Amino acid sequence: MTLPEGTNTIKVGMDNSYNSGVDLNLPIFAPALYRSMKLSSQDIVLALEKSRASKVDLINEVTKSFLQVLLAQDSYRVLQKSYDQAQVNFSIVLNKFNAGLVSEYDKIRADVQVRNLKPAVVSSQNAIRLSIMQLRVVIGLSDDVQVAAIGGLKDYESELATDTFKKLYSQRSIDLTSNTDLRQIDISEKISEQRIKLEKTNFMPSISASLNYSYVCLSDDFNMKYYQWNPTSVFGVTLVVPLFKASTLPRVKQARIQLAQLQQNKINLQRQLYMQANSYLDNMMASVEQIDSNTEGVKEADKGREIARKMYEVGRGTILDLNDSEVAYTQAELAYNQSIYDYVVAKSEYNRIIGIDELGFTNQENN
């Protein structure tokens, strides 16, 4: 604008200006925005899978803690029964000694047998208390809450006839599709792929539309009742074309390296999981064979104990034979309980490997 000579000021418009309106912006083609939304959705899926992993681990820990309580209780029952039987044997020997039918050596050995079993009984009681405390900690209960484990390890023996692990053992058809560690890696791979695509969007154009609608009023006074408002509107389309962005190239390369690392970690993890699953199957099969053998061992040890007691009562056996039969019976029962415990623990670990997050249910809804 060129002002006339001698003119120092010029007035355009009025003293007061009022403007009100609304702006609308709509992305028509925004690849970075769409990739960010997909990336966020995968982050949510990963968080949910981590939550499921915690659930699977918690089920396994609670199961093993509960089985530890059952093992401690069964061991206490076996030792207490052996201790009670040792007291009965001592009473028989003491009566024979008072009647002059056996030597003092027999009385001493019977008394020693009772005293040797007492510490084991006390130790098994402590084991029950410690295992219950551990179970209470795992399930998150305070010390004032009473916890009692009902049943025994023998209740799980019936599962051996209906279990499908023998078929798994023979076919080795181990399904790791629900393993939570593998699924987390799969989700992380998808996240890495989305990040690569997100970085590549920096080379892509974007299109957006905008709309501005407003009312404008100019006035030299404050008589708003008589103001004249004039509407204005502007609509536009914006196209942004990136020509060069050097910082994107190293980020894309780094994302590709992370994706390759995840793929290699997945292969290594699959090998380890297959090895662990096969190891637990082997442990389950070995425990089944031990259970069958220990079942017969308990029956034979019980029969041998009765024979040794009868022989001692009629004077044809020694106190050593009687004590040995009691020890053999106690060891047979303890071994029987331990074999069942080993089987159920191996089964729980196997369920954790294949990703069972409920009793007898494999989560497949995200496959």
C-alpha positions in Angstrom: 0.0 0.0 0.0 1.3 3.4 -0.9 0.2 6.2 1.3 -0.3 9.8 -0.1 2.2 12.4 0.8 1.7 13.9 4.2 -0.4 11.1 5.5 0.8 9.5 8.7 -2.1 7.3 9.7 -4.8 5.3 8.0 -7.8 3.6 9.6 -9.1 0.3 8.3 -12.2 -1.3 9.7 -13.8 -0.4 13.1 -12.7 -0.2 16.7 -14.2 -3.6 17.8 -14.0 -6.9 16.1 -15.9 -10.1 17.2 -15.2 -13.6 15.8 -16.7 -16.9 16.7 -16.7 -20.2 14.8 -15.7 -23.8 14.6 -12.8 -25.7 13.0 -13.1 -29.3 11.7 -10.1 -31.4 10.6 -10.5 -34.8 9.0 -7.6 -37.1 8.0 -8.4 -38.6 4.6 -5.2 -40.6 4.2 -3.0 -40.8 7.3 -0.9 -44.0 7.2 1.0 -43.1 10.4 -2.2 -42.7 12.3 -3.6 -46.1 11.2 -0.4 -47.9 11.9 -0.2 -46.4 15.4 -3.8 -47.6 16.1 -2.8 -51.2 15.0 0.3 -51.0 17.2 -1.7 -49.9 20.2 -4.1 -52.8 19.7 -1.2 -55.3 19.6 0.1 -53.8 22.9 -3.2 -54.5 24.5 -3.1 -58.1 23.2 0.4 -58.5 24.6 -0.7 -57.1 28.0 -3.6 -59.6 28.1 -1.3 -62.5 27.2 1.1 -61.5 30.0 -1.9 -61.5 32.4 -2.7 -65.1 31.2 0.9 -66.1 31.7 0.7 -65.0 35.4 -2.5 -67.0 35.7 -0.9 -70.1 34.3 2.1 -69.8 36.6 -0.1 -69.2 39.6 -2.2 -72.3 38.9 1.0 -74.3 38.7 2.4 -72.9 41.9 -0.8 -73.3 43.9 -1.2 -76.9 42.6 2.4 -77.8 43.6 2.0 -76.2 47.0 -1.3 -78.1 47.6 0.4 -81.3 46.6 3.2 -80.6 49.0 0.7 -80.3 51.8 -0.8 -83.6 50.8 2.6 -85.3 50.7 3.5 -84.0 54.1 0.2 -85.1 55.6 0.4 -88.6 54.0 4.0 -88.9 55.2 2.9 -88.0 58.7 0.1 -90.6 58.7 2.6 -93.3 57.6 5.1 -92.4 60.2 2.5 -92.0 62.9 1.1 -95.4 62.1 4.6 -96.9 62.1 5.3 -95.1 65.5 2.0 -96.5 67.0 2.9 -100.0 65.7 6.4 -99.7 67.2 4.8 -98.9 70.6 2.5 -101.9 70.2 5.6 -104.1 69.5 7.4 -102.6 72.4 4.5 -103.5 74.7 4.5 -107.1 73.4 8.3 -107.3 73.9 8.0 -105.8 77.4 5.4 -108.3 78.4 7.5 -111.1 77.1 10.6 -109.7 78.9 8.6 -109.4 82.2 7.6 -113.0 81.8 11.2 -114.1 81.2 10.5 -115.2 77.6 12.9 -112.8 75.8 16.2 -111.2 76.6 16.8 -107.6 77.7 18.4 -107.0 74.3 15.0 -107.5 72.6 13.4 -105.0 75.0 16.2 -102.4 74.3 15.9 -102.8 70.6 12.2 -102.4 70.7 12.5 -99.3 72.9 15.2 -97.8 70.5 12.9 -98.4 67.6 10.2 -96.3 69.2 12.6 -93.6 70.1 14.1 -93.5 66.6 10.7 -93.0 65.1 9.6 -90.1 67.4 11.9 -87.4 65.7 10.6 -88.4 62.3 7.0 -88.0 63.5 7.8 -84.5 64.9 9.6 -83.5 61.8 6.7 -84.6 59.6 4.4 -82.4 61.7 6.7 -79.4 61.2 6.7 -80.2 57.4 2.9 -80.0 57.4 2.9 -76.6 59.1 5.6 -75.3 56.7 3.8 -76.5 53.6 0.5 -75.0 54.8 2.3 -71.7 55.4 3.7 -71.8 51.9 0.3 -72.6 50.4 -1.2 -69.7 52.4 1.4 -67.4 51.0 0.9 -68.5 47.4 -2.8 -68.1 47.4 -2.5 -64.8 49.3 -4.1 -65.6 52.7 -3.2 -64.0 56.0 -1.9 -66.0 58.9 -5.1 -65.9 60.8 -7.0 -67.8 58.1 -7.1 -71.5 58.7 -6.2 -73.7 55.8 -6.9 -77.5 55.6 -6.1 -79.8 52.7 -8.7 -82.5 52.3 -7.9 -85.9 50.8 -4.6 -87.5 50.0 -2.3 -88.4 47.2 -4.0 -91.7 46.8 -7.0 -89.9 45.4 -5.0 -89.1 42.3 -4.2 -92.7 41.5 -7.5 -93.1 39.8 -6.4 -90.5 37.1 -3.8 -92.9 35.8 -6.4 -95.1 34.2 -8.2 -92.2 32.4 -5.1 -90.0 31.6 -4.2 -89.5 27.9 -0.5 -89.0 28.7 0.3 -92.6 27.5 -1.0 -91.6 24.0 1.0 -88.4 24.2 4.1 -90.4 25.3 3.8 -92.8 22.5 3.0 -90.3 19.7 4.9 -87.3 21.2 2.2 -85.1 19.8 3.0 -82.1 22.0 0.9 -79.0 21.1 2.6 -75.8 22.1 0.2 -73.4 20.4 -1.1 -72.2 23.7 2.2 -71.8 25.4 2.2 -68.3 26.8 5.9 -67.6 26.2 5.6 -68.5 22.5 2.4 -66.5 22.1 4.1 -63.5 23.7 6.9 -63.8 21.1 4.4 -64.1 18.3 2.7 -60.9 19.5 6.0 -59.2 19.9 6.8 -60.2 16.3 3.6 -58.6 15.1 4.4 -55.5 17.1 7.9 -55.3 15.5 6.3 -55.7 12.0 3.9 -52.9 12.8 6.7 -50.7 14.0 8.6 -51.3 10.7 5.5 -50.3 8.7 5.0 -47.3 11.0 8.5 -46.1 10.3 8.0 -46.6 6.6 4.9 -44.3 6.7 7.4 -41.4 7.1 8.1 -41.8 3.4 4.4 -41.8 2.4 2.2 -38.8 1.7 -0.7 -37.8 3.8 -4.0 -36.1 2.9 -6.3 -34.2 5.2 -9.4 -32.0 4.9 -10.2 -29.0 6.9 -13.3 -26.8 7.4 -13.6 -23.5 9.1 -17.0 -21.8 9.7 -17.2 -18.5 11.6 -19.2 -15.4 12.2 -17.5 -12.0 12.2 -18.9 -8.7 13.4 -17.3 -5.2 13.3 -18.6 -2.3 15.4 -17.5 1.1 16.8 -20.0 0.9 19.8 -21.2 -1.7 22.3 -24.8 -1.8 21.3 -24.7 -5.6 20.7 -28.4 -5.8 20.1 -28.0 -4.2 16.6 -24.7 -5.9 15.6 -24.7 -7.4 12.1 -22.9 -10.8 12.0 -21.4 -12.0 8.7 -20.8 -15.7 8.2 -17.6 -16.9 6.5 -16.5 -20.4 5.6 -13.3 -22.0 4.3 -12.8 -25.6 3.1 -9.5 -27.0 2.1 -7.6 -30.2 1.3 -3.9 -30.5 2.4 -1.5 -32.8 0.7 1.9 -33.4 2.5 4.6 -35.2 0.5 7.8 -36.0 2.4 10.9 -35.6 0.2 13.6 -36.8 2.5 13.9 -37.9 6.1 17.2 -39.5 7.0 16.4 -40.3 10.6 13.8 -42.9 9.5 16.4 -45.3 7.8 18.3 -46.3 11.0 15.0 -46.8 12.9 13.7 -49.1 10.2 17.0 -51.1 10.3 16.9 -51.4 14.1 13.3 -52.6 14.0 14.3 -55.3 11.4 17.2 -56.4 13.6 14.8 -56.7 16.6 12.4 -58.8 14.5 15.2 -61.1 13.4 16.2 -61.5 17.1 12.7 -62.4 18.1 12.5 -65.0 15.4 15.7 -66.7 16.5 14.6 -66.5 20.1 11.4 -68.2 19.2 13.2 -71.1 17.5 15.4 -71.6 20.5 12.5 -71.4 22.9 10.5 -74.0 20.9 13.4 -76.4 21.2 13.7 -75.9 24.9 10.0 -76.2 25.5 9.8 -79.5 23.5 12.7 -80.8 25.5 11.0 -79.9 28.8 7.7 -81.3 27.7 9.3 -84.6 26.7 11.2 -84.6 30.0 7.9 -84.2 32.0 6.3 -87.0 29.9 9.2 -89.3 30.7 8.9 -88.4 34.4 5.1 -89.1 34.3 5.7 -92.5 32.7 8.5 -93.4 35.1 6.2 -92.4 38.0 3.4 -94.6 36.7 5.8 -97.6 36.6 7.0 -96.7 40.1 3.4 -96.5 41.3 2.6 -100.0 40.0 5.7 -101.4 41.6 5.3 -99.6 44.9 1.6 -100.7 45.1 2.8 -104.3 45.0 5.7 -103.5 47.3 3.3 -102.1 50.0 1.2 -105.2 49.8 4.2 -107.5 50.1 5.7 -105.4 52.9 2.5 -105.5 54.9 2.3 -109.3 54.4 5.9 -109.6 55.5 5.3 -107.5 58.6 2.4 -109.7 59.6 4.5 -112.8 59.1 7.4 -111.4 61.1 5.0 -110.4 64.0 3.4 -113.8 64.1 6.8 -115.5 64.0 8.1 -113.4 66.8 5.0 -114.0 68.9 5.5 -117.8 68.6 9.2 -117.5 69.3 10.4 -118.4 65.8 11.5 -114.9 64.8 13.9 -112.3 66.2 13.4 -108.7 67.2 15.6 -107.7 64.3 13.3 -109.4 61.8 10.3 -107.6 63.4 12.0 -104.2 63.2 13.2 -104.8 59.6 9.7 -105.7 58.5 8.3 -102.5 60.1 11.0 -100.4 58.4 10.4 -102.0 55.1 6.7 -101.4 55.3 7.2 -97.7 56.2 9.6 -97.2 53.4 7.3 -98.9 50.9 4.4 -96.6 51.9 6.6 -93.5 51.7 7.9 -94.5 48.3 4.3 -95.1 47.1 3.2 -91.6 48.2 6.3 -90.1 46.7 5.7 -91.7 43.3 2.2 -90.4 43.1 3.4 -86.9 44.1 6.1 -87.0 41.4 3.5 -88.0 38.8 1.1 -85.2 39.7 3.8 -82.6 39.9 5.2 -83.6 36.5 1.7 -83.4 35.1 1.2 -79.9 36.5 4.5 -78.8 35.0 3.5 -80.3 31.6 0.2 -78.4 31.8 2.1 -75.2 32.4 4.3 -75.9 29.3 1.4 -76.5 27.0 -0.5 -73.5 28.4 -3.4 -74.9 30.3 -4.9 -72.0 32.3 -7.8 -74.0 33.7 -8.2 -77.5 35.1 -8.5 -79.6 31.9 -9.0 -76.6 29.6 -6.6 -75.2 27.1 -7.1 -71.5 26.1 -7.4 -71.3 22.3 -9.6 -68.2 21.8 -6.6 -66.0 20.7 -5.1 -68.6 18.3 
